[in-house]
Amino acid sequence: MMCSQSSPDTQTASDEMFSQECQTPNVWGRLYSTKEKFPCLGLSDDEYTIGRAQDCKIKISYLEVKKDVLYTISKRHCKIVKATPEVYLEDYSFNGTYVNSEIIGRGKRRILKNNDQISLASPQFRVYVYVDASDGNGKFPEEVRSKYIITRELGAGAHGKVYLVFEKKSCERYAMKVVEKKHFDNIVGRNINNPDKVMAEVNILRRLKHPCIIQVKHVVDTPDALYIVLELMEGGELYDRIKCSRQLKEREAKLIFYQIVQAVKYLHDNQITHRDLKPENILLSSDERETLIKVSDFGLSKFVNSQSIMKTLCGTPLYVAPEVLETKGLGSYTKKVDIWSLGVILFVCLSGYYPFSAEYQPLTLNEQIMRGAYSFPARYWHGVSPDAIDLIRRMLTVDPEKRITADNILCHRWLQDRLLEKTFHELVKDQWPDSMYSRRSPPHKRPRLDEEDTHC
């Protein structure tokens, strides 16, 4: 049986089918789709052939993939076989079948294990996660297990591990962050162990609606951990894109940066300071050059970010504002700390290196940041426009009172670009209707010269 994600008006029927499937005793495994147009499948027969041929039980067509990708998939590409007690994946393809990015080999087979990831024709073209129906995800609380199938680990950050999960009712994919409370000190711990305070913060997060901010779907609070279910982004982190490209072209960097600022402005307008902005916390929707981005890890900042800042100060404070360093993270500071981080992010996007580094002599890293000691060497910056450099200078201003605001960043001449705004509108139109877009993002009025000068 299948549970389609493709059409809202068939969702009810799909939900019912999936619910019935989950109650069927002979379902021994499930395939959860990692591609939007592929269906989720309950496995109850002994064999399932995957390929382009009409008689394949799992038939792949142009409805699921682009034509150029479709013809890299064989007519009978591979077969899943239930041979009690094992489950095998047999490879019949010309271009390869992969399990966890490792090729099986034509005419060979491999045992499938719980949470194995299946790719067709290329290790990058991941289509399914295999889940053993007998695996109960026992280490997760019942409130989580009753609603979600927890599959593979996507990564681990400062606050805990992130898992790929599937909602049982709809088969929709999400990311679930597990924040373990044992990592927090006594001051933070008193708040994070107070259910009323946690849920008050959660309710604030759920009310945030912006196309460039990760949506919080569900939070489960237990004595040991917070389980935060978030929308899933397929394109990875901005950090990885910069690392692979070494530096971004100015046009690409401008579109990404514009979206980040839109998100930060929205947070600031809602009296939320992110305090941990960096490329690792900027997620991309796809691998395309023009892609939607979303800012993550802003949530529950009252509980986790003070601890995060202290860890950062003990490590490498590459994105931390001077005023935070001066007080060793213990003082009070304003939204302007986010603006400084934005300046470092844009600098890194356009140049491929950090404005501050322990390798730059004779000043220490902290001294460089607190003095605002950075430069734009011509050999790295000759192709970057003066307007982009000017905006970076306004953001990387040591005195927070003189540092530019998010509103004035959007008014800066570097971002006065009709094609940029049109592209942004196209990227967000499905999540942000025209009426909402025009109401929340009016055409930016250029500030007067004296207004602009007060922030430089």
SEKOLKOL-323352 format. One record per residue (C-alpha): residue number from 1; residue in one letter; x, y, z. Coordinates in steps of 0.02 Angstrom, whole numbers, plus 50000, padded with zeros to 5 digits. Each point is the difference from the previous one (the first is absolute). Layout:
REM residues N
[NUM, "A", [X, Y, Z]];
...
***
This chain:
REM residues 456
[1, "M", [50000, 50000, 50000]];
[2, "M", [50054, 50178, 49970]];
[3, "C", [49978, 50166, 50088]];
[4, "S", [50018, 50139, 49873]];
[5, "Q", [50070, 50171, 50042]];
[6, "S", [49959, 50076, 49833]];
[7, "S", [49822, 50066, 50012]];
[8, "P", [49909, 50084, 50145]];
[9, "D", [49830, 49939, 49943]];
[10, "T", [50056, 49818, 50009]];
[11, "Q", [50083, 50018, 50169]];
[12, "T", [49853, 49934, 50100]];
[13, "A", [49993, 49839, 49900]];
[14, "S", [50188, 49981, 50013]];
[15, "D", [49995, 50026, 50188]];
[16, "E", [49868, 49864, 50016]];
[17, "M", [50100, 49880, 49891]];
[18, "F", [50157, 50030, 50102]];
[19, "S", [49905, 49976, 50163]];
[20, "Q", [49930, 49834, 49938]];
[21, "E", [50172, 49947, 49938]];
[22, "C", [50078, 50034, 50170]];
[23, "Q", [49872, 49883, 50079]];
[24, "T", [50029, 49860, 49873]];
[25, "P", [50099, 49862, 50088]];
[26, "N", [50092, 49938, 49844]];
[27, "V", [50088, 50165, 49962]];
[28, "W", [50182, 49955, 50033]];
[29, "G", [50080, 50162, 49942]];
[30, "R", [49970, 50173, 49930]];
[31, "L", [50081, 50112, 49871]];
[32, "Y", [49994, 50183, 50048]];
[33, "S", [50027, 50118, 49855]];
[34, "T", [50139, 50129, 50008]];
[35, "K", [49933, 50080, 49840]];
[36, "E", [49842, 50103, 50001]];
[37, "K", [49914, 49912, 49854]];
[38, "F", [50041, 49821, 50050]];
[39, "P", [49867, 49908, 50101]];
[40, "C", [50027, 49917, 50169]];
[41, "L", [49978, 49812, 49992]];
[42, "G", [49952, 49862, 50121]];
[43, "L", [50088, 49836, 49956]];
[44, "S", [49897, 49842, 50025]];
[45, "D", [50040, 49895, 49844]];
[46, "D", [50158, 49894, 49983]];
[47, "E", [50072, 50098, 49853]];
[48, "Y", [49995, 50179, 49934]];
[49, "T", [50084, 50044, 49835]];
[50, "I", [50047, 50183, 49975]];
[51, "G", [50023, 50074, 49826]];
[52, "R", [49924, 50079, 49845]];
[53, "A", [49914, 49844, 49934]];
[54, "Q", [49810, 49994, 50004]];
[55, "D", [49998, 49838, 50100]];
[56, "C", [50112, 50066, 50140]];
[57, "K", [49908, 50006, 50166]];
[58, "I", [50088, 50164, 50036]];
[59, "K", [49994, 50087, 49831]];
[60, "I", [50099, 50159, 49973]];
[61, "S", [49940, 50119, 49865]];
[62, "Y", [50016, 50180, 49942]];
[63, "L", [49869, 50043, 50131]];
[64, "E", [50130, 49971, 50136]];
[65, "V", [50162, 50054, 49918]];
[66, "K", [50064, 50110, 49859]];
[67, "K", [50022, 49916, 49832]];
[68, "D", [50191, 50012, 50000]];
[69, "V", [50004, 49913, 50169]];
[70, "L", [49865, 49873, 49953]];
[71, "Y", [50106, 49922, 49862]];
[72, "T", [50146, 49969, 50116]];
[73, "I", [49885, 49879, 50091]];
[74, "S", [49987, 49825, 49925]];
[75, "K", [49835, 49918, 49950]];
[76, "R", [50031, 49874, 50139]];
[77, "H", [50120, 50093, 50110]];
[78, "C", [49999, 49901, 50162]];
[79, "K", [49893, 49885, 50106]];
[80, "I", [49961, 49992, 50185]];
[81, "V", [49981, 49820, 50058]];
[82, "K", [49932, 49938, 50167]];
[83, "A", [50095, 49838, 50038]];
[84, "T", [49959, 49970, 50184]];
[85, "P", [50082, 50054, 50109]];
[86, "E", [50101, 50113, 49883]];
[87, "V", [49948, 50133, 49874]];
[88, "Y", [50109, 50018, 49845]];
[89, "L", [50020, 50134, 49868]];
[90, "E", [50055, 49925, 49833]];
[91, "D", [50079, 50111, 49866]];
[92, "Y", [49955, 49971, 49816]];
[93, "S", [50045, 50174, 49938]];
[94, "F", [50127, 50071, 49878]];
[95, "N", [50031, 50161, 50098]];
[96, "G", [50001, 49928, 50174]];
[97, "T", [49893, 49977, 50155]];
[98, "Y", [50071, 50072, 50161]];
[99, "V", [49972, 49969, 50184]];
[100, "N", [50064, 50140, 50111]];
[101, "S", [50097, 50065, 49848]];
[102, "E", [50091, 49834, 49974]];
[103, "I", [49969, 49911, 49834]];
[104, "I", [49932, 49822, 50006]];
[105, "G", [50058, 49947, 49826]];
[106, "R", [49904, 49925, 49855]];
[107, "G", [49947, 49821, 50037]];
[108, "K", [50042, 50017, 50184]];
[109, "R", [49893, 50023, 50154]];
[110, "R", [50013, 50078, 50172]];
[111, "I", [49907, 49977, 50164]];
[112, "L", [49888, 50149, 50040]];
[113, "K", [50006, 50061, 50179]];
[114, "N", [49888, 50119, 50093]];
[115, "N", [50022, 50182, 49943]];
[116, "D", [50104, 49953, 49847]];
[117, "Q", [49989, 50132, 49863]];
[118, "I", [49970, 49941, 49820]];
[119, "S", [50064, 50100, 49850]];
[120, "L", [49972, 49964, 49815]];
[121, "A", [50125, 50031, 49858]];
[122, "S", [50103, 50119, 50107]];
[123, "P", [50044, 50004, 50185]];
[124, "Q", [49930, 50177, 50005]];
[125, "F", [49828, 49948, 49932]];
[126, "R", [49930, 49937, 50165]];
[127, "V", [49820, 49939, 49984]];
[128, "Y", [49954, 49894, 50151]];
[129, "V", [50042, 49962, 50180]];
[130, "Y", [49964, 49818, 50046]];
[131, "V", [49920, 49977, 50171]];
[132, "D", [49983, 49830, 50081]];
[133, "A", [49821, 49990, 50065]];
[134, "S", [50059, 49903, 50153]];
[135, "D", [50111, 50144, 50057]];
[136, "G", [49903, 50101, 50128]];
[137, "N", [50114, 50151, 50025]];
[138, "G", [49998, 49951, 50183]];
[139, "K", [50121, 50133, 50060]];
[140, "F", [49878, 50140, 49954]];
[141, "P", [49850, 50050, 50107]];
[142, "E", [49829, 49929, 49961]];
[143, "E", [49930, 50171, 49951]];
[144, "V", [50131, 50010, 49863]];
[145, "R", [49987, 49817, 49944]];
[146, "S", [49811, 50007, 49990]];
[147, "K", [50007, 50138, 49869]];
[148, "Y", [50166, 49976, 49909]];
[149, "I", [50111, 49867, 49927]];
[150, "I", [50178, 50046, 50047]];
[151, "T", [50127, 49949, 49869]];
[152, "R", [50181, 50048, 49970]];
[153, "E", [50104, 50131, 50086]];
[154, "L", [50023, 50155, 49892]];
[155, "G", [50136, 50080, 50105]];
[156, "A", [50051, 50061, 50170]];
[157, "G", [50016, 50180, 50059]];
[158, "A", [50046, 50095, 50157]];
[159, "H", [49830, 49963, 50078]];
[160, "G", [49974, 49818, 49950]];
[161, "K", [49965, 49879, 49859]];
[162, "V", [49884, 50027, 49852]];
[163, "Y", [49898, 49857, 49924]];
[164, "L", [49899, 49976, 49842]];
[165, "V", [49823, 49957, 50054]];
[166, "F", [49837, 49961, 49909]];
[167, "E", [49830, 50046, 50067]];
[168, "K", [49897, 49840, 50007]];
[169, "K", [49837, 50084, 49952]];
[170, "S", [50061, 50089, 49843]];
[171, "C", [50172, 49926, 49956]];
[172, "E", [50067, 50178, 49999]];
[173, "R", [50186, 50015, 50036]];
[174, "Y", [50068, 50106, 50142]];
[175, "A", [50160, 50028, 50096]];
[176, "M", [49996, 49964, 50186]];
[177, "K", [50128, 50082, 50113]];
[178, "V", [50031, 49917, 50168]];
[179, "V", [50064, 50125, 50129]];
[180, "E", [50066, 49906, 50152]];
[181, "K", [49976, 50099, 50161]];
[182, "K", [50151, 49925, 50089]];
[183, "H", [50115, 50112, 49896]];
[184, "F", [49936, 50160, 50080]];
[185, "D", [50063, 50087, 50155]];
[186, "N", [49897, 50031, 50157]];
[187, "I", [49939, 50173, 49950]];
[188, "V", [49941, 49944, 49828]];
[189, "G", [49942, 49834, 50072]];
[190, "R", [49876, 50082, 50117]];
[191, "N", [49911, 50073, 49849]];
[192, "I", [50013, 49851, 49884]];
[193, "N", [49930, 49885, 50135]];
[194, "N", [49849, 50112, 50029]];
[195, "P", [49862, 49931, 49886]];
[196, "D", [49897, 50161, 50008]];
[197, "K", [50146, 50108, 49945]];
[198, "V", [50049, 49877, 49863]];
[199, "M", [49824, 49994, 49928]];
[200, "A", [49984, 50190, 50010]];
[201, "E", [50155, 50013, 49889]];
[202, "V", [49935, 49862, 49886]];
[203, "N", [49837, 50093, 49973]];
[204, "I", [50098, 50155, 49949]];
[205, "L", [50098, 49897, 49874]];
[206, "R", [49844, 49921, 49926]];
[207, "R", [49926, 50171, 49968]];
[208, "L", [50148, 50052, 49894]];
[209, "K", [49952, 49989, 49816]];
[210, "H", [50127, 50054, 49870]];
[211, "P", [50061, 49911, 49842]];
[212, "C", [50182, 50026, 50050]];
[213, "I", [49984, 49929, 50175]];
[214, "I", [49994, 49816, 50043]];
[215, "Q", [49824, 49954, 50057]];
[216, "V", [49982, 49911, 50167]];
[217, "K", [49866, 49865, 49982]];
[218, "H", [50002, 49911, 50166]];
[219, "V", [50096, 49999, 50165]];
[220, "V", [50001, 49861, 50128]];
[221, "D", [50070, 50046, 50171]];
[222, "T", [50065, 49858, 50111]];
[223, "P", [50105, 50005, 50160]];
[224, "D", [50155, 49952, 49901]];
[225, "A", [49983, 50087, 49832]];
[226, "L", [49902, 50111, 49882]];
[227, "Y", [49944, 49921, 49836]];
[228, "I", [49975, 50139, 49872]];
[229, "V", [49920, 49950, 49834]];
[230, "L", [50044, 50123, 49861]];
[231, "E", [49969, 50016, 49815]];
[232, "L", [50132, 49910, 49897]];
[233, "M", [50118, 50089, 49880]];
[234, "E", [50076, 49896, 49860]];
[235, "G", [50144, 50111, 49944]];
[236, "G", [50113, 49990, 50151]];
[237, "E", [50090, 50142, 50088]];
[238, "L", [50063, 50163, 49927]];
[239, "Y", [50168, 49955, 50078]];
[240, "D", [50016, 49848, 49886]];
[241, "R", [49955, 50101, 49845]];
[242, "I", [50134, 50130, 50039]];
[243, "K", [50126, 49864, 50037]];
[244, "C", [49966, 49910, 49835]];
[245, "S", [50002, 50160, 49897]];
[246, "R", [50141, 50082, 50101]];
[247, "Q", [49906, 50162, 49978]];
[248, "L", [49831, 50048, 49927]];
[249, "K", [49971, 50110, 49850]];
[250, "E", [49933, 50169, 50052]];
[251, "R", [49829, 49971, 49921]];
[252, "E", [49976, 49835, 50091]];
[253, "A", [50064, 50072, 50165]];
[254, "K", [49884, 50149, 49984]];
[255, "L", [49844, 49891, 49981]];
[256, "I", [50048, 49891, 50148]];
[257, "F", [50047, 50148, 50109]];
[258, "Y", [49840, 50094, 49957]];
[259, "Q", [49897, 49854, 50063]];
[260, "I", [50103, 49985, 50160]];
[261, "V", [49972, 50184, 50037]];
[262, "Q", [49813, 49981, 49967]];
[263, "A", [49997, 49862, 50131]];
[264, "V", [50104, 50098, 50126]];
[265, "K", [49892, 50155, 49979]];
[266, "Y", [49845, 49894, 50033]];
[267, "L", [50079, 49927, 50158]];
[268, "H", [50052, 50173, 50060]];
[269, "D", [49827, 50069, 49965]];
[270, "N", [49935, 49861, 50113]];
[271, "Q", [50125, 50046, 50137]];
[272, "I", [50106, 49844, 49970]];
[273, "T", [50190, 50009, 49987]];
[274, "H", [50078, 49848, 49917]];
[275, "R", [50173, 50016, 50082]];
[276, "D", [50077, 49855, 49905]];
[277, "L", [49992, 50047, 49815]];
[278, "K", [50127, 49908, 49893]];
[279, "P", [50000, 49906, 49833]];
[280, "E", [49971, 49835, 50091]];
[281, "N", [49831, 50068, 50058]];
[282, "I", [49945, 50056, 49827]];
[283, "L", [49914, 49856, 49909]];
[284, "L", [49969, 49986, 49813]];
[285, "S", [49844, 49931, 49917]];
[286, "S", [50094, 49923, 49853]];
[287, "D", [50166, 49989, 49908]];
[288, "E", [49942, 50129, 49873]];
[289, "R", [50094, 50165, 49988]];
[290, "E", [49838, 50094, 50029]];
[291, "T", [49925, 49916, 50151]];
[292, "L", [49894, 50041, 50151]];
[293, "I", [50097, 50011, 50163]];
[294, "K", [49939, 49985, 50178]];
[295, "V", [50080, 50057, 50162]];
[296, "S", [50004, 49866, 50135]];
[297, "D", [50054, 49980, 50182]];
[298, "F", [49919, 50162, 50057]];
[299, "G", [49876, 49903, 50106]];
[300, "L", [50000, 49984, 50188]];
[301, "S", [50141, 50127, 50007]];
[302, "K", [49959, 50045, 50179]];
[303, "F", [50045, 49822, 50049]];
[304, "V", [50141, 49948, 49885]];
[305, "N", [50089, 50148, 49924]];
[306, "S", [50085, 50067, 50156]];
[307, "Q", [50083, 49831, 50016]];
[308, "S", [50039, 49998, 49814]];
[309, "I", [50086, 50169, 50011]];
[310, "M", [50108, 49943, 50145]];
[311, "K", [50053, 49846, 49900]];
[312, "T", [50039, 50112, 49851]];
[313, "L", [50106, 50117, 50106]];
[314, "C", [50101, 49850, 50061]];
[315, "G", [50026, 49949, 49819]];
[316, "T", [50011, 50115, 49848]];
[317, "P", [49884, 50152, 50008]];
[318, "L", [50004, 50034, 49812]];
[319, "Y", [49824, 50074, 49991]];
[320, "V", [49988, 50076, 50175]];
[321, "A", [49979, 50188, 50021]];
[322, "P", [50131, 50103, 50094]];
[323, "E", [49880, 50047, 50140]];
[324, "V", [49970, 49815, 50038]];
[325, "L", [50187, 49968, 50012]];
[326, "E", [50025, 50149, 50113]];
[327, "T", [49876, 49932, 50128]];
[328, "K", [50052, 49818, 49971]];
[329, "G", [49821, 49962, 49950]];
[330, "L", [49929, 50047, 50170]];
[331, "G", [49946, 50180, 49968]];
[332, "S", [49842, 50068, 49923]];
[333, "Y", [50004, 50041, 49816]];
[334, "T", [49880, 50046, 49862]];
[335, "K", [49938, 49936, 49832]];
[336, "K", [50155, 50081, 49925]];
[337, "V", [50099, 49841, 50041]];
[338, "D", [49905, 49918, 49857]];
[339, "I", [50050, 50141, 49881]];
[340, "W", [50184, 49970, 50036]];
[341, "S", [49976, 49815, 49962]];
[342, "L", [49915, 50047, 49836]];
[343, "G", [50153, 50102, 49955]];
[344, "V", [50115, 49852, 50028]];
[345, "I", [49884, 49886, 49901]];
[346, "L", [49998, 50117, 49849]];
[347, "F", [50189, 50024, 50010]];
[348, "V", [50026, 49810, 49998]];
[349, "C", [49874, 49974, 49858]];
[350, "L", [50087, 50126, 49886]];
[351, "S", [50181, 49959, 50042]];
[352, "G", [50006, 49820, 50058]];
[353, "Y", [50101, 50042, 50156]];
[354, "Y", [49969, 50076, 50173]];
[355, "P", [50026, 50185, 50037]];
[356, "F", [50080, 49951, 50166]];
[357, "S", [50118, 49856, 50037]];
[358, "A", [50126, 49942, 50129]];
[359, "E", [50123, 49985, 49855]];
[360, "Y", [49998, 50188, 49968]];
[361, "Q", [50142, 50080, 50098]];
[362, "P", [50044, 50094, 50108]];
[363, "L", [49826, 50022, 50079]];
[364, "T", [49912, 49854, 50082]];
[365, "L", [49833, 49944, 49930]];
[366, "N", [49902, 50084, 50139]];
[367, "E", [50100, 50161, 49979]];
[368, "Q", [49963, 50002, 49814]];
[369, "I", [49813, 49983, 50032]];
[370, "M", [49993, 50127, 50142]];
[371, "R", [50097, 50128, 49897]];
[372, "G", [49913, 49961, 49836]];
[373, "A", [50168, 49964, 49919]];
[374, "Y", [49958, 49927, 49829]];
[375, "S", [50038, 50047, 49820]];
[376, "F", [49952, 49966, 49818]];
[377, "P", [50159, 49947, 49907]];
[378, "A", [49984, 50039, 49814]];
[379, "R", [50055, 49826, 49946]];
[380, "Y", [49844, 49926, 50084]];
[381, "W", [49879, 50144, 49981]];
[382, "H", [50037, 50074, 49829]];
[383, "G", [49841, 49924, 49925]];
[384, "V", [49884, 50055, 50141]];
[385, "S", [49899, 50160, 49982]];
[386, "P", [50039, 50151, 50111]];
[387, "D", [49819, 49999, 50060]];
[388, "A", [50019, 49824, 50071]];
[389, "I", [50160, 50050, 50090]];
[390, "D", [49916, 50156, 50067]];
[391, "L", [49858, 49897, 50074]];
[392, "I", [50124, 49882, 50084]];
[393, "R", [50088, 50148, 50080]];
[394, "R", [49834, 50065, 50068]];
[395, "M", [49962, 49831, 50078]];
[396, "L", [50175, 49969, 50068]];
[397, "T", [50000, 50162, 50100]];
[398, "V", [50068, 49974, 50175]];
[399, "D", [49885, 50123, 50087]];
[400, "P", [49827, 49917, 50002]];
[401, "E", [49916, 50170, 50012]];
[402, "K", [50075, 50047, 49831]];
[403, "R", [49973, 49830, 49921]];
[404, "I", [49868, 49993, 49863]];
[405, "T", [49829, 49924, 50037]];
[406, "A", [49911, 49859, 49907]];
[407, "D", [49876, 50126, 49929]];
[408, "N", [50139, 50109, 49931]];
[409, "I", [50093, 49850, 49929]];
[410, "L", [49848, 49967, 49892]];
[411, "C", [50003, 50183, 49949]];
[412, "H", [50185, 49997, 49955]];
[413, "R", [50039, 50037, 49818]];
[414, "W", [50081, 49828, 49975]];
[415, "L", [49830, 49919, 50028]];
[416, "Q", [49901, 50125, 49896]];
[417, "D", [49980, 49875, 49859]];
[418, "R", [49834, 49965, 49913]];
[419, "L", [50058, 49835, 49927]];
[420, "L", [50053, 49946, 50175]];
[421, "E", [49829, 50041, 50073]];
[422, "K", [49912, 49913, 49855]];
[423, "T", [50104, 49842, 50024]];
[424, "F", [49966, 50004, 50187]];
[425, "H", [49814, 50018, 49967]];
[426, "E", [50003, 49848, 49884]];
[427, "L", [50090, 49896, 50131]];
[428, "V", [49878, 50040, 50140]];
[429, "K", [49835, 50013, 49906]];
[430, "D", [49943, 49824, 50046]];
[431, "Q", [50028, 50031, 50185]];
[432, "W", [49960, 50185, 50003]];
[433, "P", [49845, 50051, 49900]];
[434, "D", [50004, 50162, 49899]];
[435, "S", [49890, 50092, 50124]];
[436, "M", [50113, 49953, 50145]];
[437, "Y", [50157, 50040, 49901]];
[438, "S", [49940, 50173, 49953]];
[439, "R", [49940, 50034, 50177]];
[440, "R", [50156, 49941, 50090]];
[441, "S", [50134, 50048, 49876]];
[442, "P", [49957, 50169, 49925]];
[443, "P", [50119, 50079, 49875]];
[444, "H", [50147, 50064, 50099]];
[445, "K", [50013, 50188, 50009]];
[446, "R", [50179, 50063, 49988]];
[447, "P", [50048, 50084, 50164]];
[448, "R", [50057, 50179, 49997]];
[449, "L", [50187, 50025, 49991]];
[450, "D", [50007, 50061, 50180]];
[451, "E", [49901, 49846, 50059]];
[452, "E", [50121, 49885, 49911]];
[453, "D", [50151, 50091, 50069]];
[454, "T", [49943, 49977, 50180]];
[455, "H", [50026, 49813, 49980]];
[456, "C", [50175, 50002, 49925]];
***
